[in-house]
């Protein structure tokens, strides 16, 4: 599984990467430290200038240059990107942020836990769920493994 982690806080990025590396799942993590870097990375993937598109995007909302909501909107309105699951991983428990993210078709909205064990379990659930999903070979319009709507089967917000 190829994961694009979009996180501007170096401590959070390091913690998330440690959680992802601890698991036994085979994956590669590419990092972007702001929204513009994430969009540039995805553009290079589409142009064939880098490896492959990610299988999953872990997206913080409060990002410099281009905010997380704008990154999410761009991904979900771009034909060749919109099938990539985007899991918002943020410290924001704002109802407005959550509602906006889901209105922009986020596949899940998770609040980062400061506790390593809780964050690890959360990310392990996310990887386990989305590792079953291959948006590049699935019919368009499906939004989760086997077409399962994300709200009915995807990991949900934990505090």
Order of alpha helices (4+ residues) and beta strands (2+ residues): beta-alpha-beta-alpha-beta-alpha-beta-alpha-beta-alpha-alpha
